Amino acid sequence: MDKDKVKEVIQMVKPMLQADGGDVDLIDITDDGIVKVKLRGACGTCPMSQMTLKMGIEKEIKKAVPEIKSVVAI
């Protein structure tokens, strides 16, 4: 599993989240393909954060690293 590629994608999506007052931090990547992230700022309280997580962050990570199964916020 390409952990550096996952980190690269996280860095790529950060500016979009920061533009709306939010942010995301990579916490862990498990051996079974689960990426754990922490949503901060406006993303931590936004009712649309699950959609951002799944349709934005997860979609981009899976496109770059197909073996990733899921992205979850902790």
C-alpha positions in Angstrom: 0.0 0.0 0.0 1.4 3.4 -1.0 1.2 5.5 2.2 3.2 8.3 0.6 0.6 8.6 -2.2 -2.2 8.7 0.4 -0.3 11.5 2.2 0.1 13.3 -1.2 -3.6 13.2 -1.9 -4.4 14.5 1.7 -2.1 17.4 1.0 -3.8 18.0 -2.4 -7.3 18.3 -0.8 -6.3 20.4 2.2 -6.4 23.8 0.4 -10.0 23.2 -0.7 -11.0 22.4 2.9 -9.0 25.3 4.3 -10.7 27.7 1.9 -14.0 26.9 3.8 -12.4 27.1 7.2 -11.8 23.4 7.7 -8.8 21.1 7.6 -7.9 17.4 7.6 -5.1 15.5 9.2 -4.0 12.0 8.4 -4.0 9.9 11.6 -3.3 6.4 10.4 -3.5 3.9 7.5 -4.3 0.4 8.7 -2.8 -2.7 7.1 -6.3 -3.7 5.8 -6.7 -0.5 3.8 -8.6 1.9 6.1 -7.4 5.5 6.2 -8.2 7.3 9.4 -8.4 11.1 9.3 -9.3 13.9 11.7 -11.5 16.6 10.4 -10.8 20.0 12.0 -12.1 23.5 12.1 -15.4 24.0 10.2 -15.2 20.4 8.9 -15.5 19.1 12.4 -18.9 20.6 12.9 -20.2 20.9 9.4 -23.4 18.8 8.7 -21.9 18.1 5.2 -18.6 16.7 6.6 -19.6 13.1 5.9 -20.3 13.9 2.3 -17.0 15.8 2.0 -15.3 12.8 3.6 -16.8 10.2 1.3 -17.4 12.0 -2.0 -14.3 14.2 -1.8 -11.4 12.8 0.3 -12.2 9.1 0.0 -12.9 9.4 -3.7 -9.6 11.1 -4.4 -7.6 8.7 -2.3 -9.2 5.6 -3.8 -8.6 7.0 -7.3 -4.9 7.4 -6.5 -4.5 4.3 -4.3 -7.1 1.7 -5.4 -6.3 -0.8 -2.6 -7.7 1.6 0.0 -11.1 0.3 1.1 -12.4 3.2 3.1 -11.7 6.6 4.7 -13.1 7.2 8.2 -13.1 10.2 10.5 -12.1 9.7 14.0 
